[in-house]
Amino acid sequence: MDVARLQALLTDLLARWESEVVEFKRAGDGYATGDIGKYVSALANEANLRQQDRAWLVFGIDDRSRQVVGTDYRPEPQRLQSLKMQIADGTEPAITLRDIHVLQHPQGRVLLLDVPAAPQGMPIAWQGHYYARAGESLVPLGLDKLDALRRQSAAHDWTAQQVPGASLSDVEPQALAQARALYARKHANRFSPDEVAAWPDALFLDRARLTQGGAVTRAALLLLGRSEAAHRLSPHPAQLTWKLEGPERAYEHFAPPFLLATTRLYQKVRNVQLRLLPDDQLVPVEVAKYDQRLVLEALHNCIAHQDYARNGRVVVTEWPDRLVFENEGSFYEGQPADYVDGTRVPRRYRNPFLAQAMAELNMIDTLGYGIHLLHVGQARRYFPMPDYDLAEPSAVRLTLHGAIVDPAYSRLLMQQTDLPLADILALDRVQKQLPIDDELLRRLRLAGLVEGRRPHLHVSARVAQATGGQADYIRTRAQDDAFYARLITDYLARFGSAPRSEIDKLLWPKLPDGMSPAQKHNKVGNLLSNLRRAGRIRNAGARKVPRWVLVAGVQDNDG
């Protein structure tokens, strides 16, 4: 790295300060190699567990004042570089530092040791002992982290494996034609439909991430394979199952190609029109019991996230008032609630090869928007929110409601079309008799949206009109984070920089009245942290006395 990049890296690391993957030391010339080895072991293990490709050990920083003080550790270049071999000799399995960067900072010489993450399934030991981090402290690697690291050796992408004996003749022609059309639609800004249609089958399948150098993968057979070729995936049953439960009972299994089978399964669902009558209207609103896009979104997510190594089916059970989707394997990254607002992006997938192929065919996205889409789609149809059941560790169950739970809830959504998703989620919990946060409940009461006392809360039959509740509600309702972020970046663009006190003065009047001072303080802190992590602002001051500025060259895209 050149000096400017090293200076920017150091500034960023100092702004984040110490974490499980960053450690600062004064480290004079006598700093023990054994201590360095322990930190390398801990940082490498923690970087792996946090899906980071590296960690940093920085010399020349006072860990109390958090200022650059310089270091005289191994001033001779050849002796400094010999540390790499010493670390490799003392670690098991042997790893070496990616690099040792030397930065001649105005306040002194700084060394940045680039520590690689531990390989998948291989925790790093220093002289026979495993180390980890607990906040800023160096500690022995606990059994939970050790087990998590070792379990990675068994983790592999089942869907990316090439299928012995399979060939392009195992691909269903109708599914292949549909895949070309979907791919052309997805990449319309790059290729014309005629160009995609002219590609040889082998070239198209490689570009759609379904094959590897012409070799047929399990993902290709799942999505596009002939039903007669499903035996090549044995012992996995490679099936989608639809079950009808209630006064009548029926079932049907669907074999690959899943690209076509999902639509055939949807057509088995009894999807009638429902008539909802809003208050003060004589003409009812008609909505379908189930929205095809939402059903296929849920089904495609089941296919993408299924743990195929467990040899199970994806099952869709149709009850008179709901659809229940079940797939094998635990929820893989975080919790469903993390994705409801549409801001979290998953960092890893159980089946990355299959997920990428499905994204190329526009069956799913890979940014975590699916759960958000399901919730927004149900709200726009005035239906209850989806429910996730993770009680069984080896399976995920999603319930998509096809009937009204509480008519007052649906009427309220018809009357109040501008309700934020967070409040709709809260009202949904009220109608389902589930616990609700105190602050949310206070806001909903002010707006006259909720009545009763715990545990007998219920959605109000009519929104308050003349009591002033709506105005109170607006003052207690939070804007989305993009609104607040834009206020911060606009302020910095105009005035150049701002201390935390000025940012507080700017945002506090805009934050909901229902927030306590502590909550407002934390909210502003989180907004600043998110902007910093996104590379849009940086701290040009000290940690205890920050002064925020825009990052040079970053464009403001919130408009």
N, C-alpha and C positions, 0 to 999 in steps of 0.2 A: 504494500500500500504506500501511496505517496503521503507526504506530510499532511496535506489538507484532509485526506480521508482518515488518517490516523487521529488527527485532532478532532474530527467530527465523531469518530467512533468513541474516543475517550469522553467527549462531552455527553454523548448519549448514555454511556455506561454510568457516568457520574450522576446524571439526572435520574436514572433508575435506581441508583445506589445498589447495595448488596442484596442479592437474592440467592436462591438455590443454585443459580448458574453464573453468578458473578461474585468474585471475592477480591477485596483490596487489601494490600499490605504495604508497610514501609519497606521491609525487606532490605536490610543492609547487606554488605558483602559476606557477612558470616551467617546468613540465613540458611538453616539446615536443609539439605537436599531431602532428607526424610520427611520433613514437614511439607515440602513442596509435593512430594509423591503422594502424601495423604490427601492433599487438596485436589490433586489431579484425579485420584480415584473417586473422590466424592463428586467433583464437578462433572466428570464423564458419566457417572451413573445417573446423576440428576438430570443432565441434558437429555439422556435417553428417555427417562421416564416422563419428561415434559415435551417430548417430540421436538426437541431442539437439535440442530446438527452440530452445535459447539457450545462451549462455555468459556469464560474468561477469568484468568488469574492475573491481576494487575499489580505491579510493584511500583513504589514511588508515591503512594497515596496515604496520607494520614487518616486512619479509620475513625478518628474522633472528630477532628475538624473538617474532614472530608475535603481537604485541600491537597493540591499537588505539592509535595515536599522534595521530590527527587529521590533517587536510589543509586548507590554505588555497587549494587550487586553485579559481580563478575564484569567489570568494565572492559576486559579484553574480549573482543568478538569471538575468537576461537574457543576460549574457555566458556563463554556464554552459550555458544551453540552445542558444546559438549553435554549440556544439560539434557538435550533431547535423547542422547544415547543412555544416559543414566536413568532417565524416566522409563525408557523402553526396557532396560535391564531389570528394573525393580517392579514392573507391573505384570500382572497375569490375568488374562492374556496380554501380551506385550502391546502397548500402544505408544505412539510418540507424539509429541506436540506438533500441531500443524505448522506452526511458525512461532518465532519469538520476535515481536516487532519492537523496535527501539524508537521512541519519540523524544526528540530534544525539545521539551516544553520550556517556555520562558521561566517557569518556576523550578525546573529541574528535569533530570532524565527520568523517563517513564518507560517501563517494560510491560508489554501486553502479551501474555502467554496464551496462545490459541489452543484450547483443549478440545479434542474431538469427542463427540458423544460415544458412549460405549456401544459396541455392535449389538444388533438384535440378539437377545437371548444370552448375552455374555456380560455379566457384571464384572467390573474391573477391580482387582485387588492390588494393594500395595504391600509388598513383602508378606503376602499370605493373609492380609486382613482387608475386609471390604469396608469402605467408608461412604458416608452420605452427608447430607446437610439438613439441619433443622433450623430454618430461617437463616441467620448469619453464623450459626454454630456448626462446627465439625463434629460429627457423631458416627458411631458404628452403623453400618447398613442394617436396618431392621429386617426381620423375616418377611414382613409384608412386601417391602420393596424388593428384597432378594427374590421372592417368589414371582413377583410381577415381571422382573427382568428375565428370569429363567423360563417362564411360560412363553416368552416370545419365540423361543426356539421351535415351539410346536406350531406357531402361527404362520400360516402361508395362505396365499390366495388360491382357494380351491378352483375358482372360476377361470384363472389364467392358465391352468394346466392344459397342455396339448393332449389330444385324445388319440391313443394308438389305433391305427386302422381306419380312422375317420378321414373323409375326403370331401371335396366340394360337392360330390354327388349326394351327400347326406343333407344338403341344404334344401329347404322347401322353396321352389320357384316363386310361389305367391308371396311368401314371407320376404324373399330377397327383393322382389319388385317393390313391396311396401317399404322395406328398409331404404331402398334407393330414394323413393319419394320423400320419406321423412328426413333423410340426410340432406337432400337437395334443399328442402324447406329450411332446415336448420342453418345451412351454409349458403343461403341465397346471395349473400353479399360477396361470396368468393367464387362460386361455381354456378353455371346455368344448369337447369334440369337436363338439357340435352347433353351437356358435357358429362354430368354424372351418369346418365344412362349409357353413354358410349364407353365407359370404363369396363375393362374385362372384370369378370366376377372376382378373381383373385385380388386385383388391385383395389376394387371397391371395398372388399371385406377387410383388407389390411388398413385402408384409410379410415374405415369406420371402427377400427380398434376391435374387431371381432376375431381376426386371425392374427397369427404371428409368422410373418414371412411365408404366408400361404398355408401354414399348418393350422388345422381346425382346433379350436379350443373348446373347453366346456361351455364358456359363455356363448360361443357361436351356436352350439347345439341347443342350449336352453332357449335362446331368442329366435333362431332361424331354422333349427334342425327339423328334419322330417320326423313325424311321430314314430315311424318304424326304426329310426336311429336312436331312440331314447334308451335302448338297452345298453348302448355304449357308455352311458353314465352310471350304470349299475355299480354299487347297490343303492344309489340314490334313486328314489322313485320318479323324480322329475315330473311332478304333477301339481296342478292347481285343482282344488276341490271346492265345489259349491254345494252347500247343504241348505235345505229348506226345513225349518222347524216351526211348530205351531199346530193348528188344526189339521194341516196337511203336511206330509213329510216326503222329501225327495232328495236326491243327490245326483251329481254328475262329476266325473273326473275329466280334466283337460290336460292333454299331453302337449309337448312342444309342437310347433314353435310358439313360445309365449308371446311373441310380438302380435300374433293373431288371436291366441287363446284368451287373452285378457278381454278383448271386445266380445268374444263369444260368451264368456262367463258373465259379463255385464248384462248381456241380452237375456240371461236366465232370471235376472232380478225383476221382481214384480214392481214396476215403477209406475204408479198412478199419479194423477193430478190431485192435489189437495186444495181445498178452498178455505182461505183464511179471511175473516171479516174484521177489518179495522173498526175502531170506535168511530161513530158519527159518519159512517159510510154505508150505503146500501149495496154497493157493488163489491163483491168479494175479490180478494187477490188470489190468483191461482199460481201455485208453484208445484214443481215435480217433487215427488217424495224423495228422490235422490237425484243429485246432479251428476251426469255422466263424467264430467271432468274430475270431480272430487272422488268418485268411486275408482276411476282408473288411476288417479294420483295415489290413493291409498294402496291399491293393488300393485302398482309398479314399485312403490317403496318396499312392500313386502318381498317382492322378487329381488330387488337390489340388495336388501339387507339380510336376507335369509342365511342362516348358518347351514350351508349345504352338507358340511361334513357330518351333521347329525342325522342325515338320511330321513328327513321329514318332508311333509307337504306344506304348501301354503293353503290355508283353509279359510273360506269365506262362508260364514253362517248367516242365513237370512231369517230373521225373526219378524213377526208382524210389524214391529215398530222400529227396527234397527238392523244394521249390518255389523257383524263382528269379523274383523280381519285378524288372522293369527299367523305368525311366522316363527320359525325356530331361531333361537339365539337371543341373548339379552340385548337390551338397547345399547348400541355400541359406543357412542360418544356422548357423554353427558346424560341429560334427562330430557324428556319431551318438552317440559316447560321452558327449557333454555332456548327453544327455537320458535316459540309462539309469536314473538314480536318481529321475527324475520331478520334479526341483526347478527345472530351467531352463525359462523361458518364452521362446519366440522373440519377437523384437521386430519382425520383418517377415516377409512372405511373398512368394513369387514371384507368386502369383495371389490377392491379398487378397479380391477380389470373390467368386471361386469358393469360397475357403476359408470365407468368412463364410456363403455360401449353404449349403454342406455342413454347417457347424456348426448352422445353423438347422434342418436336417433330421436332425440327430443322427447324421450319417454320420461326422463327425470331431469332435474338440475342437480348440480353438485355444490350448491351454496347453502343448503339447509333451508330453502324456502318452502318445502313441501308441507311441513306442519303448519306454517303460517298461512299458506294457501287454504288448507282445510278449515282453519278457524275463520278466516275472513269469508270464505265461501259459504259456510253455514250461517254466519251472521247476516250476510246479504240476503239469505233466504229466510231469515227470521226463525231459524231452527236452533236447538240446543248445540252447545259446543261439543266437539269430539272428546271422547274420554280414552285415556291410556291406562291399561292395567299391566303393571310390571311385577305383580305379586309372585308369579312363577319365574324364577331366575333364568330359566332356559327358554323363555318365550316372551313375545310381545303381543299384546292384544289391543286393538284399536276398535272402539265402538263409534260408528257413524249413525247418528240418530235420524230417523225418518218419520218422526211424529212429534207433535207438540207436547212438551212436559207441562208447562204452565202457560195458558193463553195470555196472561198479563205480560209475561216476558216477551212473547212474539208481538203483541200489540205495541209494547213500548218501543221495540226496535223499528216498527213501522212509523211511529210518531217521531222518534228521536234518531234520525238517520245520521247525525254527526257524532254519535257517541264513540269515544275512543275504544279501541279493542280491550284495553285493560279494564275498563268499566263494564264492558259486555261480559268479559270473563267473570268479573265479580258478580254480576247479576245472574249469570248462569249457575254459579255456585250457590246463590241464594235459592234459586228455583229447585236445585237438586238437594237442598238441605245440607250443604257442605260448609265447613268453617270459612270465615271471611276475615280478612285483615281489618283491624280496628280503624285505621286511617281511611281505607276505602269505604268502610261502612259509614263513617262520619260524612264523607263527601256525598255518598248516595242519599243519605238522609236529608242533607241540606237541599238537594235537588228534588226531594220528594219522590225518589225512585224506589225506595225501600220502606217498608212499614213493619211494625211488630217488634218484639223483643226476643233476644236470644233465649232459647234455641228455636223460636217460632217466627223467624223472619220470613217475609214474603215480598215479592215484587209488587209495587204499587199498581193498582188497576188503572190509574190516570196520572199523568205527569202534572206536577204543580204548575199553575199558570199565573195566578195573580198574587202569590205570596212573596214573590221575589226570589223564590228558591232557585230558579234557573240562573239568575245573575250570580248568586252565591256559589252555585255549582261551577260556573265558568271560572270564578276566582280561585276555586279549590282544585281545579283540574290541571294536571301537568301538561305542558306542550311536549312534543317529541324531542329527542336529544338533538336532532338536526337543527331545530329552531335555536336552541341555546348555543350550539356549536357555531352557528352562523353569527350570532351576536358577538361571540368571543373573537372570531377571526376578522370580522368587520372592524371591530374596535382596534385590534392589533394592526390591521392594515392601515388604519387612519392615523393612529398615534404612535406606532412603532413598537412600543413595549408597554407592559403593565405589570405592577406587582399584584400579588394575590388580593390585597385589600381592594384594589380598583376593580378587579374581576368580580369580587363579592358585591361591591357597590353597584356594578352593572347588572348582575343577574338576580340578586335577592328580590327586588321588587317584581320580577317576572315569574318567580317560582310560586307554586300554589300556596295560598294562605294557610292551608291545613298542615303544612310542613313546620316542624319545630326548628329552632335555630340550628340545632345539631344536625338535623336531617338536611337542611339547606347547605350547611358547611360541607357535609359529606358529598352531597350531590354535585356541588361545584368542583370539589376535588376529583370526583370520578370523571366529570366532563373534561377537566384538564388532562387527566391521565390518559383518557381515551384519545384525545387529540395528539398527545405526545407519542403514544404508541403507534398512531396512524402516520407519524412522520410529518405532521402539519405544523406543530409548534415545538419549541424547545425552551428549556430553562437556561437563560443567559446569566442568571445570578447564582447565589448559593442555595443549597437545599433548604436551609432554615429561612432564608430570605429570598424566595424565588422572584425572578423577573422574566415574564413570558414574552417571547417574540415569535413571529412567523418564521418557519424554516425557509431559507432562501430558495427560490425557484419553484416552490409549491404553489399550485393554482388553487384558488378557492372554488370548489365545484358544488357548493350547497345550494346555489341559486335556483 
